[in-house]
Structure formats: structure tokens, C-alpha cells
Amino acid sequence: MITPLSGIFPVAPTPFHADGQLDEQGMRRVLDCIIDQGVDGICILANYSEQFVISDDERALLMRLCLEHVAGRVPIIVTISHFATEIVVTRAKAAQALGASMVMMMPPYHGVGLVPAEAGIFEHFQAVSDAISIPIMVQDAPLSGVTLSVPFLVRMAREVENVSYFKMETPFAADKLAALIEQGGEHIVGPFDGEEAVTLLADLDAGATGTMTSGMYCDKLRPIVTDYLAGDVDSALAHWQKCLPLINHENRQCGLRACKTVFVAGGVIKSDYVRHPLKPMSNRTKTRLLRLAGDLEIMALTWGE
């Protein structure tokens, strides 16, 4: 990749019909709506895509559908996380073959009690790197229960050829990003923010060049990143302050359900169904979400009109 990826790369939600079956046409509309919000790329099959309730066959179908439908309009990052190294290697090869610009993966884990030592984690990422020629983004998130120290991440950036992007979602993410950038130097090609932009401004202060949010209101979040990277920090701060109530509500009260609920309200998809054991939002939480989204006049609320 000649030019490093930067900017806003939202996670696309996976729409289901009200009976729980995949909504393939809805998936296409989700992608189109997100692209129309002016994003720099899209991430698919991530945790916010409900990847943990999608079957292997559905996953393969969605990966092909998304990459074929987007057809190069924006770069696509494909999440390939799995505990088994053989499976992540297979997923990585398939993603590259279909035209993915990057793969994203968490360290291998299976609950807090089944986590490999650092040597196993290193070999996990090394195996994927050896199998492909596109960049790998390391997702460092509390969900895994795996502690990835800055020295270890820097070692992977230096020694594993395709490991060069890092999505930081741990507590005190800004401090970890700053240390990673300082110690890793030119090997840290893409330091990214995550977790629904709740720490976005601090992470930009620390040197982040990209963010991975939900797909709900990228049209309002994108100026925070673009203005900051252009040197207009005051404008970035003003945009972030306007978005903060919705950022907080999504992050703390709604989670991955928020984007789908807003997309239903805006006519992008027909159902905000989430697969069991996930539960739908309460009417109280949904009402506040749609009120905050309406106050911001986000594009997704009128996209389907």
C-alpha cells in the first residue's frame, strides 16, 4: 500500500430480517449509506457487525457480497479474528483474494482462561503475515482479556512484515497510542482510535491518524478527524463537543444496536433485529438515541427518503 490509510473507517452493522435471517439487500444499502456519509473506508465482520453470531457460511457470503458491492469505491478492512491460527490464515487469504485492502484481527483468546503466551500470539500474527501481502491491523481491545504491552506491539511492528496498523481500545488508550508511536516510530503506519469515538480527541492529541467508529453518523464524526489532521484543532474540538451526547449514549447505553436502530428509522434497513443472546434496546434507550441523533441532523435519518 503506497499511501497509508487514515481518516474514518466505520464498522458496518450486519442487518437481519425480523425472523433473524441475513438481509442481503439491506447489507448493500448499509454499505451505500455509509459511503454516502463521506467515509475513507469501511470495516466489515467486526464485533460491531455481530461477527460472533454469524455462521462460517454466512461470513463467507457477507465478505464476498460486501467486497463485490463496494467494488473499490472505498478500501475495505475485513476482520478475521479467531482462536485457531489455521482459520485466521484461511480467512486472511480469502479476504485478500476478494480485494480487501487490510485485515484486522484480535490476539487469539477463548475466554479469560485460554490465552496463549506472547510467543504463541506472535506466531499467530506471523503466520497471517506470511500468507498475505496486505497490511494487518492489530485490534487491542479489553474484550479479549489479553494484555498486549507496548514493547510487544512494537516488536511485532518491527519483526512481522505486514503488522503496521493498530486499533487501540484499552483504558487510557491515548497514553498507549502515544507510547506506541514514540517507541515504534516509522513502523507504526496507522495508529487508530476505536470505541465509538468516546476518546477520539484525546487519541488524536496522542497521534492517532484514523478512527474506527460505528457507521451511524460518520458525516458528523469525520470533520473531527479531517479538521484535526489539517491543523484546525479548535474546529475539531467544536465538532467533537457537538457529538459528545450521542457518542456517550451510543457507547454507554446502546452498543452495536444503535446503528441498526438509526438505520431503520432512516429507511436504510427494515429491521434492527439482533441475534440471541443479544437483546433489543428498551424503548426508553431507543427514544433518547433517536432524539439525540435527530438533534444532530445526521444523514442516516433521512438517507432512505
C-alpha positions, 0 to 999 in steps of 0.5 A: 500500500503506497499511501497509508490509510487514515481518516474514518473507517466505520464498522458496518452493522450486519442487518437481519430480517425480523425472523433473524435471517441475513438481509442481503439487500439491506447489507448493500444499502448499509454499505451505500449509506455509509459511503454516502456519509463521506467515509475513507473506508469501511470495516466489515465482520467486526464485533460491531457487525455481530461477527460472533453470531454469524455462521462460517457460511454466512461470513463467507457470503457477507465478505464476498457480497460486501467486497463485490458491492463496494467494488473499490469505491472505498478500501475495505478492512475485513476482520478475521479474528479467531482462536485457531491460527489455521482459520485466521490464515484461511480467512486472511487469504480469502479476504485478500483474494476478494480485494480487501485492502487490510485485515484486522484481527484480535490476539487469539483468546477463548475466554479469560482462561485460554490465552496463549503466551506472547510467543504463541500470539506472535506466531499467530500474527506471523503466520497471517503475515506470511500468507498475505501481502496486505497490511494487518491491523492489530485490534487491542481491545479489553474484550479479549482479556489479553494484555498486549504491552507496548514493547510487544506491539512494537516488536511485532511492528518491527519483526512481522512484515505486514503488522503496521496498523493498530486499533487501540481500545484499552483504558487510557488508550491515548497514553498507549497510542502515544507510547506506541508511536514514540517507541515504534516510530516509522513502523507504526503506519496507522495508529487508530482510535476505536470505541465509538469515538468516546476518546477520539480527541484525546487519541488524536492529541496522542497521534492517532491518524484514523478512527474506527467508529460505528457507521451511524453518523460518520458525516458528523464524526469525520470533520473531527478527524479531517479538521484535526489532521489539517491543523484546525484543532479548535474546529475539531474540538467544536465538532467533537463537543457537538457529538459528545451526547450521542457518542456517550449514549451510543457507547454507554447505553446502546452498543452495536444496536444503535446503528441498526436502530438509526438505520431503520428509522432512516429507511436504510434497513427494515429491521434492527433485529439482533441475534440471541443472546443479544437483546433489543434496546428498551424503548426508553434507550431507543427514544433518547438515541433517536432524539439525540441523533435527530438533534444532530441532523445526521444523514442516516435519518433521512438517507432512505427518503 
